[in-house]
């Protein structure tokens, strides 16, 4: 299947259930959403930035911007690209 769809290791796919099976679609991934990229996490009443150490100010600001954009998209029901 990987060869037929020209998928390389690490490519993300969307799976959509269909009546007669699954629809598998390769998707472009924003580097900020890759596993290990800094992101906001809730710990109790606090939001903290988690990611590989050491984090710099640019990493923290990017994680905050992405988290803000994703929350806004969730509130409005829109799919907003956090770039």
C-alpha positions as CSV (number, residue, x, y, z in Angstrom):
1,X,0.0,0.0,0.0
2,X,2.9,2.4,0.9
3,X,4.4,1.9,-2.6
4,X,1.1,2.3,-4.4
5,X,0.5,5.6,-2.7
6,X,4.1,6.7,-2.8
7,X,4.2,7.1,1.0
8,X,7.6,7.4,2.7
9,X,8.2,6.6,6.4
10,X,6.9,9.4,8.6
11,X,4.2,10.7,6.2
12,X,1.0,11.4,8.0
13,X,-2.4,10.2,6.6
14,X,-6.0,11.0,7.2
15,X,-8.3,8.0,7.5
16,X,-12.0,8.5,6.7
17,X,-14.4,5.6,7.3
18,X,-16.6,4.9,4.3
19,X,-19.5,2.4,3.8
20,X,-17.2,-0.1,1.9
21,X,-13.9,0.6,3.7
22,X,-11.5,3.4,4.5
23,X,-10.3,6.4,2.5
24,X,-6.6,7.0,3.1
25,X,-5.3,10.4,2.1
26,X,-1.7,11.6,2.6
27,X,-1.6,15.1,4.3
28,X,0.9,17.9,4.4
29,X,2.0,18.4,8.0
30,X,3.1,21.7,9.5
31,X,6.5,21.1,11.2
32,X,5.0,22.7,14.3
33,X,2.6,19.8,14.6
34,X,5.1,17.0,14.4
35,X,5.7,14.8,17.4
36,X,8.3,16.4,19.7
37,X,7.5,20.0,18.6
38,X,6.9,22.3,21.5
39,X,3.2,22.6,22.5
40,X,1.0,23.9,25.2
41,X,-0.2,21.4,27.8
42,X,-2.6,22.0,30.7
43,X,-1.2,21.0,34.1
44,X,-3.9,21.7,36.7
45,X,-4.8,25.4,36.3
46,X,-1.6,26.2,34.4
47,X,-0.7,26.1,30.8
48,X,2.9,25.0,30.3
49,X,5.0,24.7,27.2
50,X,6.4,21.1,26.8
51,X,8.9,20.0,24.3
52,X,12.5,18.9,23.9
53,X,15.0,20.8,26.1
54,X,16.3,23.4,25.8
55,X,13.4,25.6,24.7
56,X,14.1,29.1,23.5
57,X,11.8,32.1,23.5
58,X,11.0,31.6,19.8
59,X,9.8,28.0,20.6
60,X,7.7,29.2,23.5
61,X,6.1,32.0,21.5
62,X,5.4,29.7,18.6
63,X,3.7,27.1,20.9
64,X,1.6,29.9,22.4
65,X,0.5,31.2,19.0
66,X,-0.4,27.7,17.8
67,X,-2.3,27.0,21.0
68,X,-4.2,30.3,20.7
69,X,-5.1,29.7,17.0
70,X,-6.2,26.1,17.7
71,X,-8.4,27.2,20.6
72,X,-9.9,30.0,18.4
73,X,-10.6,27.4,15.7
74,X,-12.2,25.1,18.2
75,X,-14.4,27.9,19.6
76,X,-15.5,29.1,16.1
77,X,-15.7,25.7,14.6
78,X,-13.3,26.7,11.8
79,X,-10.2,24.9,10.7
80,X,-7.6,27.6,11.1
81,X,-4.0,27.0,10.0
82,X,-1.7,28.2,12.8
83,X,1.1,29.2,10.4
